[in-house]
Amino acid sequence: MGVLRGSVTLDTSALIEYLTGTNLGQIVKEYFETLKPEEKVYCSLYAVSEIFHVLCRLKGPEYAADKVDEILSSRVVEIDNTEPMASETGRLKCERAISIGDCSCIATARITGSRAVFAQSEKEIMKEMKRTPFPAEILFLSESDRIER
Amino acid sequence: MSTVQVDDDVKRELFAVAADLQSKMGRRVSLGETIRVLLKAYRSKERNAGRMLSLFGSLDSASEARTLLKELRSEEEMNLGRLARKRNT
């Protein structure tokens, strides 16, 4: 199993794998366990909304609020809620045929100088990557063997 | 009680923070309490990896969670598509 290193921006899909304790989530767990002070973990403000939504639909609003609060108060994940991130997300969405959630992750990665981490290789992202490279490096947990050690 | 030695400029800054806290709290604030406030602010910026790690596997329904995220994102795409078509007509 590959190991994540360096600073990363986690997409909602990667955080969901972590919260549900899957094999893909295990890669994120190992990364958190060995996180160096200079390595930063980001996620977009939009991802926080998506995580809240998924948790709320599964377990209700109080559970979602508690879990999101635990994630944020751990300060392991830094939330990018800047105007440049919002604008870059909009710009990407305008140019690319991918979801606004995907765009917000890639925009955050570009602005923070980190790598965007998704759970699975989504066909829409792959198609767009082939057309023109994204402004940030994209990693898929499902292809962790290819992630640099 | 013990003695802590600090440089003059640090002492001045500490008194300034204490004065600021006093005016905000509306009561006398000791230097010890001022240092406690500063320490708390410093600690609150530290990562709590244990808290984050305790969340691993805390949710049991992986496939349901994946489906919900997929549905949310495709619903948004459909709504955006609908809006775009509406705008074009």
gemmi code that builds the backbone of each chain (N, CA, C; Angstrom):
import gemmi

chains = {
    "A": [
        ("MET", (0.844, -1.205, 0.000), (0.000, 0.000, 0.000), (0.881, 1.257, 0.000)),
        ("GLY", (0.565, 2.209, -0.854), (1.371, 3.423, -0.959), (1.184, 4.343, 0.215)),
        ("VAL", (2.080, 5.302, 0.340), (2.014, 6.240, 1.452), (1.950, 7.659, 0.899)),
        ("LEU", (0.992, 8.436, 1.412), (0.911, 9.844, 1.022), (2.009, 10.612, 1.722)),
        ("ARG", (2.569, 11.601, 1.035), (3.546, 12.484, 1.680), (3.377, 13.891, 1.139)),
        ("GLY", (3.977, 14.850, 1.827), (3.872, 16.241, 1.407), (2.530, 16.828, 1.824)),
        ("SER", (2.284, 18.055, 1.381), (1.019, 18.704, 1.718), (-0.057, 18.289, 0.717)),
        ("VAL", (-1.245, 18.056, 1.237), (-2.333, 17.583, 0.371), (-3.628, 18.351, 0.637)),
        ("THR", (-4.487, 18.358, -0.379), (-5.865, 18.821, -0.202), (-6.759, 17.609, -0.367)),
        ("LEU", (-7.515, 17.293, 0.662), (-8.364, 16.101, 0.604), (-9.737, 16.440, 0.041)),
        ("ASP", (-10.125, 15.685, -0.969), (-11.480, 15.819, -1.502), (-12.443, 15.147, -0.514)),
        ("THR", (-13.715, 15.507, -0.610), (-14.734, 14.903, 0.258), (-14.689, 13.373, 0.162)),
        ("SER", (-14.483, 12.873, -1.073), (-14.468, 11.415, -1.272), (-13.371, 10.750, -0.428)),
        ("ALA", (-12.204, 11.379, -0.327), (-11.101, 10.814, 0.467), (-11.433, 10.871, 1.959)),
        ("LEU", (-12.055, 11.968, 2.382), (-12.421, 12.093, 3.806), (-13.508, 11.086, 4.180)),
        ("ILE", (-14.410, 10.797, 3.247), (-15.454, 9.811, 3.526), (-14.845, 8.405, 3.667)),
        ("GLU", (-13.852, 8.107, 2.826), (-13.166, 6.809, 2.957), (-12.506, 6.711, 4.332)),
        ("TYR", (-11.953, 7.835, 4.790), (-11.303, 7.855, 6.112), (-12.333, 7.621, 7.223)),
        ("LEU", (-13.422, 8.366, 7.157), (-14.441, 8.273, 8.218), (-15.085, 6.887, 8.256)),
        ("THR", (-15.180, 6.237, 7.086), (-15.810, 4.919, 7.050), (-14.785, 3.787, 7.228)),
        ("GLY", (-13.528, 4.137, 7.401), (-12.498, 3.154, 7.749), (-12.218, 2.107, 6.680)),
        ("THR", (-12.324, 2.483, 5.417), (-12.065, 1.517, 4.326), (-10.556, 1.368, 4.086)),
        ("ASN", (-10.208, 0.479, 3.148), (-8.791, 0.307, 2.800), (-8.192, 1.599, 2.257)),
        ("LEU", (-8.996, 2.324, 1.470), (-8.512, 3.601, 0.928), (-8.350, 4.617, 2.065)),
        ("GLY", (-9.284, 4.583, 3.009), (-9.206, 5.467, 4.176), (-7.984, 5.167, 5.032)),
        ("GLN", (-7.556, 3.911, 5.010), (-6.370, 3.495, 5.775), (-5.117, 4.245, 5.297)),
        ("ILE", (-5.074, 4.551, 4.009), (-3.920, 5.292, 3.460), (-3.884, 6.696, 4.077)),
        ("VAL", (-5.062, 7.304, 4.211), (-5.151, 8.643, 4.818), (-4.782, 8.549, 6.304)),
        ("LYS", (-5.239, 7.478, 6.953), (-4.932, 7.299, 8.385), (-3.411, 7.207, 8.598)),
        ("GLU", (-2.753, 6.409, 7.753), (-1.290, 6.266, 7.874), (-0.595, 7.609, 7.651)),
        ("TYR", (-1.146, 8.374, 6.751), (-0.598, 9.718, 6.480), (-0.744, 10.597, 7.715)),
        ("PHE", (-1.937, 10.595, 8.336), (-2.168, 11.395, 9.549), (-1.247, 10.952, 10.688)),
        ("GLU", (-1.043, 9.638, 10.784), (-0.220, 9.102, 11.880), (1.232, 9.538, 11.791)),
        ("THR", (1.660, 9.812, 10.557), (3.081, 10.135, 10.374), (3.265, 11.560, 9.850)),
        ("LEU", (2.233, 12.379, 10.060), (2.236, 13.748, 9.532), (3.385, 14.569, 10.138)),
        ("LYS", (4.173, 15.199, 9.268), (5.284, 16.029, 9.745), (4.793, 17.463, 9.910)),
        ("PRO", (5.419, 18.243, 10.802), (4.949, 19.619, 11.023), (4.893, 20.447, 9.750)),
        ("GLU", (5.803, 20.204, 8.821), (5.827, 21.004, 7.588), (4.785, 20.534, 6.567)),
        ("GLU", (4.188, 19.384, 6.804), (3.157, 18.875, 5.886), (1.795, 19.413, 6.311)),
        ("LYS", (1.100, 20.019, 5.375), (-0.209, 20.613, 5.680), (-1.312, 19.816, 4.987)),
        ("VAL", (-2.427, 19.736, 5.685), (-3.600, 19.048, 5.127), (-4.705, 20.084, 4.975)),
        ("TYR", (-5.211, 20.205, 3.770), (-6.266, 21.195, 3.511), (-7.522, 20.509, 3.023)),
        ("CYS", (-8.638, 21.204, 3.193), (-9.819, 20.852, 2.408), (-10.594, 22.138, 2.171)),
        ("SER", (-11.429, 22.112, 1.156), (-12.151, 23.336, 0.806), (-13.357, 23.504, 1.721)),
        ("LEU", (-13.824, 24.723, 1.812), (-15.025, 24.996, 2.603), (-16.210, 24.227, 2.021)),
        ("TYR", (-16.173, 24.050, 0.717), (-17.243, 23.324, 0.037), (-17.268, 21.855, 0.487)),
        ("ALA", (-16.067, 21.291, 0.701), (-15.989, 19.901, 1.159), (-16.631, 19.748, 2.537)),
        ("VAL", (-16.480, 20.775, 3.373), (-17.100, 20.730, 4.712), (-18.623, 20.613, 4.565)),
        ("SER", (-19.182, 21.377, 3.634), (-20.635, 21.304, 3.392), (-21.030, 19.911, 2.908)),
        ("GLU", (-20.215, 19.353, 2.008), (-20.551, 18.023, 1.467), (-20.464, 16.950, 2.553)),
        ("ILE", (-19.436, 17.033, 3.381), (-19.301, 16.043, 4.459), (-20.490, 16.164, 5.415)),
        ("PHE", (-20.831, 17.412, 5.757), (-21.970, 17.640, 6.645), (-23.223, 17.020, 6.037)),
        ("HIS", (-23.422, 17.250, 4.745), (-24.615, 16.736, 4.058), (-24.671, 15.214, 4.151)),
        ("VAL", (-23.566, 14.545, 3.830), (-23.540, 13.076, 3.822), (-23.799, 12.539, 5.232)),
        ("LEU", (-23.114, 13.114, 6.221), (-23.295, 12.654, 7.605), (-24.715, 12.921, 8.090)),
        ("CYS", (-25.251, 14.065, 7.711), (-26.602, 14.451, 8.115), (-27.636, 13.481, 7.542)),
        ("ARG", (-27.450, 13.117, 6.273), (-28.398, 12.196, 5.636), (-28.299, 10.803, 6.257)),
        ("LEU", (-27.108, 10.432, 6.698), (-26.925, 9.095, 7.265), (-27.338, 9.016, 8.733)),
        ("LYS", (-26.972, 10.052, 9.503), (-27.139, 9.950, 10.964), (-27.878, 11.125, 11.607)),
        ("GLY", (-28.244, 12.107, 10.826), (-28.964, 13.247, 11.392), (-28.077, 14.467, 11.616)),
        ("PRO", (-28.706, 15.632, 11.800), (-27.946, 16.894, 11.873), (-27.045, 17.029, 13.101)),
        ("GLU", (-27.472, 16.467, 14.236), (-26.630, 16.604, 15.451), (-25.343, 15.804, 15.299)),
        ("TYR", (-25.474, 14.592, 14.771), (-24.301, 13.745, 14.546), (-23.344, 14.455, 13.578)),
        ("ALA", (-23.922, 14.985, 12.499), (-23.100, 15.668, 11.488), (-22.370, 16.856, 12.106)),
        ("ALA", (-23.092, 17.639, 12.917), (-22.485, 18.822, 13.539), (-21.348, 18.407, 14.475)),
        ("ASP", (-21.575, 17.336, 15.256), (-20.538, 16.856, 16.191), (-19.287, 16.408, 15.451)),
        ("LYS", (-19.486, 15.608, 14.399), (-18.327, 15.064, 13.669), (-17.553, 16.168, 12.935)),
        ("VAL", (-18.283, 17.070, 12.328), (-17.606, 18.163, 11.617), (-16.835, 19.014, 12.622)),
        ("ASP", (-17.442, 19.238, 13.788), (-16.756, 20.010, 14.833), (-15.478, 19.291, 15.287)),
        ("GLU", (-15.552, 17.969, 15.419), (-14.360, 17.206, 15.827), (-13.257, 17.307, 14.771)),
        ("ILE", (-13.658, 17.215, 13.514), (-12.654, 17.317, 12.429), (-11.978, 18.686, 12.485)),
        ("LEU", (-12.814, 19.734, 12.590), (-12.264, 21.100, 12.552), (-11.449, 21.416, 13.798)),
        ("SER", (-11.956, 20.984, 14.973), (-11.247, 21.325, 16.216), (-9.938, 20.548, 16.363)),
        ("SER", (-9.774, 19.459, 15.609), (-8.492, 18.726, 15.672), (-7.363, 19.558, 15.059)),
        ("ARG", (-7.740, 20.488, 14.202), (-6.781, 21.349, 13.506), (-5.780, 20.580, 12.641)),
        ("VAL", (-6.077, 19.315, 12.382), (-5.221, 18.550, 11.466), (-5.523, 19.000, 10.041)),
        ("VAL", (-6.810, 19.221, 9.780), (-7.233, 19.666, 8.453), (-7.506, 21.168, 8.498)),
        ("GLU", (-6.839, 21.908, 7.635), (-7.076, 23.356, 7.554), (-8.077, 23.640, 6.444)),
        ("ILE", (-9.017, 24.503, 6.748), (-10.063, 24.806, 5.770), (-9.686, 26.045, 4.963)),
        ("ASP", (-9.727, 25.898, 3.646), (-9.487, 27.065, 2.800), (-10.828, 27.728, 2.503)),
        ("ASN", (-11.024, 28.896, 3.083), (-12.296, 29.616, 2.857), (-12.024, 31.000, 2.259)),
        ("THR", (-10.976, 31.043, 1.435), (-10.565, 32.348, 0.914), (-11.325, 32.711, -0.373)),
        ("GLU", (-11.353, 33.987, -0.658), (-11.997, 34.459, -1.892), (-11.263, 33.920, -3.132)),
        ("PRO", (-9.905, 33.893, -3.146), (-9.241, 33.320, -4.338), (-9.667, 31.872, -4.604)),
        ("MET", (-9.872, 31.097, -3.512), (-10.298, 29.709, -3.699), (-11.687, 29.664, -4.336)),
        ("ALA", (-12.587, 30.539, -3.862), (-13.953, 30.565, -4.402), (-13.935, 30.950, -5.882)),
        ("SER", (-13.140, 31.954, -6.216), (-13.071, 32.397, -7.611), (-12.430, 31.341, -8.505)),
        ("GLU", (-11.353, 30.735, -8.003), (-10.667, 29.694, -8.787), (-11.597, 28.500, -9.013)),
        ("THR", (-12.414, 28.180, -8.004), (-13.392, 27.087, -8.143), (-14.374, 27.426, -9.273)),
        ("GLY", (-14.863, 28.657, -9.262), (-15.799, 29.093, -10.293), (-15.171, 29.073, -11.680)),
        ("ARG", (-13.913, 29.507, -11.735), (-13.211, 29.537, -13.028), (-13.049, 28.124, -13.580)),
        ("LEU", (-12.642, 27.189, -12.697), (-12.476, 25.792, -13.127), (-13.800, 25.200, -13.599)),
        ("LYS", (-14.859, 25.494, -12.834), (-16.181, 24.951, -13.178), (-16.637, 25.469, -14.541)),
        ("CYS", (-16.256, 26.699, -14.836), (-16.617, 27.322, -16.106), (-15.906, 26.641, -17.273)),
        ("GLU", (-14.658, 26.196, -17.002), (-13.834, 25.650, -18.083), (-13.905, 24.131, -18.206)),
        ("ARG", (-14.242, 23.461, -17.095), (-14.103, 22.000, -17.061), (-15.425, 21.294, -16.775)),
        ("ALA", (-15.573, 20.102, -17.377), (-16.806, 19.329, -17.170), (-16.668, 18.388, -15.974)),
        ("ILE", (-16.441, 18.975, -14.806), (-16.367, 18.194, -13.566), (-17.229, 18.899, -12.515)),
        ("SER", (-17.541, 18.201, -11.414), (-18.451, 18.777, -10.414), (-17.791, 19.949, -9.681)),
        ("ILE", (-18.632, 20.770, -9.097), (-18.102, 21.934, -8.382), (-17.304, 21.478, -7.137)),
        ("GLY", (-17.665, 20.324, -6.599), (-16.904, 19.754, -5.477), (-15.487, 19.408, -5.908)),
        ("ASP", (-15.377, 18.746, -7.069), (-14.051, 18.417, -7.621), (-13.255, 19.706, -7.873)),
        ("CYS", (-13.962, 20.701, -8.440), (-13.298, 21.981, -8.747), (-12.758, 22.639, -7.469)),
        ("SER", (-13.558, 22.595, -6.390), (-13.127, 23.269, -5.156), (-11.888, 22.591, -4.568)),
        ("CYS", (-11.804, 21.272, -4.719), (-10.623, 20.548, -4.221), (-9.385, 20.932, -5.036)),
        ("ILE", (-9.529, 20.929, -6.353), (-8.388, 21.259, -7.230), (-7.973, 22.725, -7.037)),
        ("ALA", (-8.965, 23.608, -6.883), (-8.670, 25.037, -6.672), (-7.906, 25.232, -5.357)),
        ("THR", (-8.341, 24.542, -4.313), (-7.663, 24.646, -3.006), (-6.224, 24.138, -3.120)),
        ("ALA", (-6.063, 23.021, -3.830), (-4.716, 22.457, -4.006), (-3.819, 23.440, -4.758)),
        ("ARG", (-4.377, 24.076, -5.781), (-3.563, 25.019, -6.555), (-3.135, 26.209, -5.693)),
        ("ILE", (-4.091, 26.741, -4.926), (-3.810, 27.942, -4.135), (-2.858, 27.644, -2.969)),
        ("THR", (-2.986, 26.465, -2.387), (-2.139, 26.131, -1.234), (-0.833, 25.453, -1.654)),
        ("GLY", (-0.686, 25.185, -2.939), (0.541, 24.529, -3.417), (0.634, 23.090, -2.958)),
        ("SER", (-0.518, 22.448, -2.817), (-0.529, 21.049, -2.374), (-1.061, 20.149, -3.497)),
        ("ARG", (-1.183, 18.854, -3.216), (-1.678, 17.913, -4.217), (-3.126, 17.553, -3.897)),
        ("ALA", (-3.951, 17.500, -4.910), (-5.371, 17.183, -4.700), (-5.543, 15.673, -4.618)),
        ("VAL", (-6.178, 15.211, -3.535), (-6.317, 13.771, -3.317), (-7.789, 13.360, -3.378)),
        ("PHE", (-8.101, 12.486, -4.339), (-9.443, 11.942, -4.495), (-9.411, 10.452, -4.139)),
        ("ALA", (-10.573, 9.901, -3.799), (-10.612, 8.484, -3.430), (-10.392, 7.597, -4.652)),
        ("GLN", (-11.262, 7.755, -5.635), (-11.216, 6.891, -6.817), (-10.934, 7.733, -8.053)),
        ("SER", (-10.375, 7.088, -9.072), (-10.178, 7.826, -10.319), (-11.529, 7.966, -11.020)),
        ("GLU", (-12.055, 9.179, -11.030), (-13.358, 9.424, -11.637), (-13.171, 9.678, -13.126)),
        ("LYS", (-14.097, 9.104, -13.910), (-13.904, 9.196, -15.363), (-13.948, 10.641, -15.870)),
        ("GLU", (-14.776, 11.481, -15.231), (-14.855, 12.888, -15.673), (-13.514, 13.596, -15.460)),
        ("ILE", (-12.903, 13.321, -14.316), (-11.605, 13.954, -14.018), (-10.532, 13.434, -14.981)),
        ("MET", (-10.531, 12.115, -15.207), (-9.535, 11.519, -16.105), (-9.660, 12.106, -17.519)),
        ("LYS", (-10.918, 12.256, -17.951), (-11.168, 12.780, -19.296), (-10.624, 14.208, -19.417)),
        ("GLU", (-10.901, 15.012, -18.382), (-10.447, 16.408, -18.384), (-8.919, 16.502, -18.284)),
        ("MET", (-8.348, 15.576, -17.502), (-6.881, 15.579, -17.351), (-6.196, 15.297, -18.684)),
        ("LYS", (-6.834, 14.388, -19.467), (-6.259, 14.047, -20.774), (-6.372, 15.237, -21.728)),
        ("ARG", (-7.491, 15.958, -21.585), (-7.731, 17.102, -22.483), (-6.689, 18.196, -22.211)),
        ("THR", (-6.620, 18.650, -20.967), (-5.618, 19.646, -20.536), (-5.273, 19.343, -19.071)),
        ("PRO", (-4.001, 19.357, -18.728), (-3.644, 19.082, -17.325), (-4.266, 20.123, -16.386)),
        ("PHE", (-4.586, 19.684, -15.176), (-5.127, 20.608, -14.167), (-3.992, 21.456, -13.586)),
        ("PRO", (-4.346, 22.595, -12.956), (-3.284, 23.452, -12.398), (-2.699, 22.928, -11.082)),
        ("ALA", (-3.100, 21.718, -10.694), (-2.526, 21.102, -9.488), (-2.366, 19.606, -9.753)),
        ("GLU", (-1.414, 18.998, -9.050), (-1.215, 17.553, -9.221), (-2.389, 16.802, -8.599)),
        ("ILE", (-2.867, 15.786, -9.296), (-4.025, 15.017, -8.827), (-3.570, 13.612, -8.422)),
        ("LEU", (-4.003, 13.158, -7.254), (-3.702, 11.798, -6.809), (-5.001, 11.065, -6.519)),
        ("PHE", (-5.003, 9.761, -6.789), (-6.156, 8.934, -6.452), (-5.707, 7.871, -5.448)),
        ("LEU", (-6.432, 7.769, -4.340), (-6.073, 6.765, -3.334), (-6.143, 5.357, -3.922)),
        ("SER", (-7.065, 5.164, -4.864), (-7.230, 3.838, -5.470), (-6.022, 3.450, -6.317)),
        ("GLU", (-5.196, 4.415, -6.639), (-3.987, 4.123, -7.412), (-2.771, 4.397, -6.536)),
        ("SER", (-2.890, 4.028, -5.269), (-1.868, 4.405, -4.294), (-0.505, 3.806, -4.589)),
        ("ASP", (-0.471, 2.728, -5.369), (0.828, 2.131, -5.713), (1.680, 3.102, -6.516)),
        ("ARG", (0.967, 4.035, -7.184), (1.704, 4.995, -8.030), (2.087, 6.262, -7.262)),
        ("ILE", (1.573, 6.371, -6.004), (1.891, 7.563, -5.221), (3.332, 7.475, -4.744)),
        ("GLU", (4.035, 8.584, -4.881), (5.458, 8.620, -4.476), (5.602, 8.322, -3.003)),
        ("ARG", (6.620, 7.574, -2.649), (6.885, 7.283, -1.248), (7.887, 8.277, -0.698)),
    ],
    "B": [
        ("MET", (4.378, 29.853, 44.158), (4.765, 30.934, 43.239), (6.260, 30.833, 42.904)),
        ("SER", (6.581, 31.046, 41.655), (8.000, 31.050, 41.290), (8.312, 32.269, 40.420)),
        ("THR", (9.578, 32.525, 40.267), (9.995, 33.720, 39.512), (10.407, 33.328, 38.095)),
        ("VAL", (9.927, 34.087, 37.138), (10.324, 33.862, 35.746), (11.026, 35.126, 35.279)),
        ("GLN", (12.209, 34.978, 34.725), (12.931, 36.161, 34.249), (12.695, 36.362, 32.768)),
        ("VAL", (12.307, 37.563, 32.401), (12.092, 37.867, 30.981), (12.802, 39.178, 30.635)),
        ("ASP", (13.038, 39.387, 29.356), (13.658, 40.642, 28.922), (12.672, 41.794, 29.121)),
        ("ASP", (13.215, 43.013, 29.167), (12.365, 44.190, 29.419), (11.268, 44.363, 28.374)),
        ("ASP", (11.639, 44.124, 27.105), (10.622, 44.313, 26.052), (9.495, 43.284, 26.176)),
        ("VAL", (9.846, 42.066, 26.596), (8.818, 41.026, 26.797), (7.921, 41.426, 27.974)),
        ("LYS", (8.551, 41.975, 29.033), (7.799, 42.418, 30.214), (6.795, 43.517, 29.812)),
        ("ARG", (7.270, 44.453, 28.993), (6.387, 45.550, 28.546), (5.194, 45.004, 27.752)),
        ("GLU", (5.490, 44.061, 26.852), (4.428, 43.446, 26.039), (3.429, 42.704, 26.924)),
        ("LEU", (3.972, 42.000, 27.927), (3.113, 41.225, 28.838), (2.170, 42.152, 29.615)),
        ("PHE", (2.715, 43.278, 30.097), (1.884, 44.260, 30.822), (0.819, 44.847, 29.882)),
        ("ALA", (1.216, 45.058, 28.631), (0.255, 45.627, 27.665), (-0.893, 44.653, 27.411)),
        ("VAL", (-0.550, 43.351, 27.277), (-1.600, 42.340, 27.063), (-2.489, 42.252, 28.303)),
        ("ALA", (-1.851, 42.300, 29.500), (-2.628, 42.246, 30.756), (-3.598, 43.430, 30.837)),
        ("ALA", (-3.114, 44.624, 30.458), (-3.975, 45.819, 30.491), (-5.144, 45.673, 29.518)),
        ("ASP", (-4.838, 45.099, 28.340), (-5.873, 44.874, 27.328), (-6.935, 43.899, 27.855)),
        ("LEU", (-6.460, 42.825, 28.475), (-7.390, 41.830, 29.027), (-8.242, 42.458, 30.128)),
        ("GLN", (-7.584, 43.279, 30.980), (-8.312, 43.934, 32.086), (-9.444, 44.803, 31.552)),
        ("SER", (-9.146, 45.561, 30.489), (-10.198, 46.441, 29.970), (-11.322, 45.633, 29.313)),
        ("LYS", (-10.950, 44.482, 28.703), (-11.984, 43.637, 28.080), (-12.822, 42.908, 29.130)),
        ("MET", (-12.168, 42.450, 30.195), (-12.870, 41.640, 31.199), (-13.488, 42.488, 32.310)),
        ("GLY", (-13.078, 43.753, 32.383), (-13.649, 44.652, 33.378), (-13.267, 44.323, 34.808)),
        ("ARG", (-12.133, 43.662, 34.980), (-11.640, 43.345, 36.331), (-10.123, 43.224, 36.289)),
        ("ARG", (-9.527, 43.134, 37.490), (-8.075, 43.042, 37.563), (-7.613, 41.674, 37.027)),
        ("VAL", (-6.576, 41.672, 36.212), (-6.039, 40.415, 35.654), (-4.554, 40.330, 36.020)),
        ("SER", (-4.178, 39.242, 36.685), (-2.774, 39.089, 37.101), (-1.898, 38.700, 35.912)),
        ("LEU", (-0.581, 38.816, 36.099), (0.337, 38.411, 35.025), (0.260, 36.899, 34.799)),
        ("GLY", (0.035, 36.163, 35.898), (-0.115, 34.699, 35.786), (-1.302, 34.346, 34.897)),
        ("GLU", (-2.426, 35.055, 35.125), (-3.625, 34.791, 34.327), (-3.393, 35.183, 32.865)),
        ("THR", (-2.643, 36.264, 32.681), (-2.327, 36.717, 31.319), (-1.527, 35.646, 30.579)),
        ("ILE", (-0.533, 35.097, 31.276), (0.294, 34.051, 30.651), (-0.568, 32.823, 30.343)),
        ("ARG", (-1.521, 32.504, 31.252), (-2.410, 31.354, 31.034), (-3.244, 31.559, 29.750)),
        ("VAL", (-3.735, 32.789, 29.575), (-4.532, 33.106, 28.366), (-3.669, 32.935, 27.115)),
        ("LEU", (-2.440, 33.427, 27.185), (-1.532, 33.323, 26.035), (-1.194, 31.865, 25.726)),
        ("LEU", (-0.980, 31.075, 26.793), (-0.670, 29.648, 26.599), (-1.840, 28.916, 25.959)),
        ("LYS", (-3.060, 29.277, 26.410), (-4.260, 28.634, 25.875), (-4.402, 28.939, 24.374)),
        ("ALA", (-4.135, 30.204, 24.032), (-4.222, 30.603, 22.619), (-3.191, 29.842, 21.797)),
        ("TYR", (-1.991, 29.662, 22.359), (-0.937, 28.931, 21.657), (-1.326, 27.464, 21.462)),
        ("ARG", (-1.811, 26.844, 22.549), (-2.195, 25.422, 22.492), (-3.339, 25.176, 21.516)),
        ("SER", (-4.252, 26.151, 21.424), (-5.427, 25.953, 20.557), (-5.040, 25.919, 19.082)),
        ("LYS", (-3.820, 26.354, 18.781), (-3.374, 26.319, 17.383), (-2.640, 25.023, 17.059)),
        ("GLU", (-2.393, 24.214, 18.062), (-1.670, 22.972, 17.820), (-2.599, 21.912, 17.240)),
        ("ARG", (-2.009, 21.039, 16.445), (-2.799, 19.933, 15.898), (-3.108, 18.918, 16.993)),
        ("ASN", (-4.317, 18.390, 16.970), (-4.672, 17.311, 17.875), (-4.906, 16.065, 17.021)),
        ("ALA", (-3.781, 15.412, 16.672), (-3.861, 14.259, 15.766), (-4.705, 13.143, 16.366)),
        ("GLY", (-4.640, 12.996, 17.689), (-5.406, 11.941, 18.373), (-6.899, 12.088, 18.114)),
        ("ARG", (-7.369, 13.334, 18.160), (-8.800, 13.586, 17.933), (-9.187, 13.193, 16.502)),
        ("MET", (-8.316, 13.570, 15.560), (-8.608, 13.233, 14.156), (-8.537, 11.717, 13.956)),
        ("LEU", (-7.534, 11.083, 14.554), (-7.375, 9.629, 14.359), (-8.533, 8.846, 14.964)),
        ("SER", (-9.147, 9.410, 16.030), (-10.263, 8.700, 16.669), (-11.490, 8.644, 15.744)),
        ("LEU", (-11.487, 9.471, 14.706), (-12.633, 9.496, 13.780), (-12.525, 8.423, 12.687)),
        ("PHE", (-11.344, 7.795, 12.593), (-11.171, 6.772, 11.551), (-12.150, 5.610, 11.794)),
        ("GLY", (-12.940, 5.300, 10.773), (-13.885, 4.188, 10.888), (-15.073, 4.463, 11.798)),
        ("SER", (-15.286, 5.739, 12.144), (-16.387, 6.057, 13.069), (-17.744, 5.978, 12.381)),
        ("LEU", (-17.730, 5.905, 11.066), (-18.977, 5.827, 10.297), (-19.012, 4.443, 9.651)),
        ("ASP", (-20.127, 3.720, 9.801), (-20.120, 2.326, 9.362), (-20.623, 2.071, 7.940)),
        ("SER", (-21.244, 3.071, 7.321), (-21.896, 2.783, 6.041), (-21.137, 3.375, 4.856)),
        ("ALA", (-20.039, 2.722, 4.466), (-19.182, 3.252, 3.394), (-19.913, 3.371, 2.058)),
        ("SER", (-20.605, 2.306, 1.661), (-21.216, 2.364, 0.321), (-22.361, 3.378, 0.290)),
        ("GLU", (-23.118, 3.465, 1.391), (-24.202, 4.455, 1.451), (-23.634, 5.877, 1.377)),
        ("ALA", (-22.540, 6.101, 2.100), (-21.914, 7.436, 2.123), (-21.419, 7.805, 0.731)),
        ("ARG", (-20.790, 6.821, 0.040), (-20.302, 7.080, -1.326), (-21.469, 7.419, -2.248)),
        ("THR", (-22.556, 6.650, -2.106), (-23.730, 6.886, -2.964), (-24.304, 8.278, -2.719)),
        ("LEU", (-24.389, 8.667, -1.444), (-24.950, 9.990, -1.119), (-24.124, 11.115, -1.736)),
        ("LEU", (-22.794, 10.965, -1.679), (-21.928, 12.004, -2.260), (-22.113, 12.050, -3.781)),
        ("LYS", (-22.182, 10.863, -4.383), (-22.362, 10.776, -5.830), (-23.692, 11.421, -6.232)),
        ("GLU", (-24.729, 11.100, -5.467), (-26.064, 11.655, -5.761), (-26.050, 13.175, -5.623)),
        ("LEU", (-25.427, 13.649, -4.547), (-25.367, 15.099, -4.309), (-24.707, 15.806, -5.481)),
        ("ARG", (-23.575, 15.253, -5.929), (-22.828, 15.887, -7.018), (-23.573, 15.786, -8.343)),
        ("SER", (-24.240, 14.645, -8.583), (-24.952, 14.560, -9.876), (-26.221, 15.406, -9.855)),
        ("GLU", (-26.851, 15.545, -8.680), (-28.031, 16.438, -8.580), (-27.623, 17.874, -8.924)),
        ("GLU", (-26.464, 18.285, -8.407), (-25.976, 19.644, -8.694), (-25.720, 19.830, -10.181)),
        ("GLU", (-25.128, 18.780, -10.786), (-24.853, 18.855, -12.224), (-26.150, 19.006, -13.009)),
        ("MET", (-27.160, 18.227, -12.589), (-28.452, 18.290, -13.285), (-29.075, 19.673, -13.131)),
        ("ASN", (-28.987, 20.216, -11.905), (-29.549, 21.556, -11.658), (-28.829, 22.617, -12.493)),
        ("LEU", (-27.502, 22.500, -12.552), (-26.738, 23.467, -13.346), (-27.084, 23.344, -14.828)),
        ("GLY", (-27.254, 22.094, -15.299), (-27.623, 21.847, -16.689), (-28.988, 22.447, -16.991)),
        ("ARG", (-29.902, 22.247, -16.058), (-31.263, 22.795, -16.220), (-31.217, 24.324, -16.308)),
        ("LEU", (-30.423, 24.908, -15.414), (-30.287, 26.384, -15.413), (-29.724, 26.885, -16.739)),
        ("ALA", (-28.695, 26.170, -17.230), (-28.047, 26.581, -18.480), (-29.033, 26.497, -19.646)),
        ("ARG", (-29.836, 25.406, -19.658), (-30.821, 25.248, -20.756), (-31.864, 26.354, -20.697)),
        ("LYS", (-32.296, 26.660, -19.437), (-33.309, 27.700, -19.232), (-32.791, 29.045, -19.761)),
        ("ARG", (-31.524, 29.304, -19.471), (-30.901, 30.566, -19.890), (-30.824, 30.660, -21.412)),
        ("ASN", (-30.585, 29.488, -22.054), (-30.428, 29.475, -23.515), (-31.757, 29.558, -24.270)),
        ("THR", (-32.883, 29.308, -23.577), (-34.175, 29.328, -24.306), (-34.807, 30.723, -24.259)),
    ],
}
model = gemmi.Model(1)
for chain_id, residues in chains.items():
    chain = gemmi.Chain(chain_id)
    for i, (resn, *xyz) in enumerate(residues, 1):
        res = gemmi.Residue()
        res.name, res.seqid = resn, gemmi.SeqId(i, " ")
        for name, pos in zip(("N", "CA", "C"), xyz):
            atom = gemmi.Atom()
            atom.name, atom.element = name, gemmi.Element(name[0])
            atom.pos, atom.b_iso = gemmi.Position(*pos), 0.0
            res.add_atom(atom)
        chain.add_residue(res)
    model.add_chain(chain)
structure = gemmi.Structure()
structure.add_model(model)
structure.setup_entities()
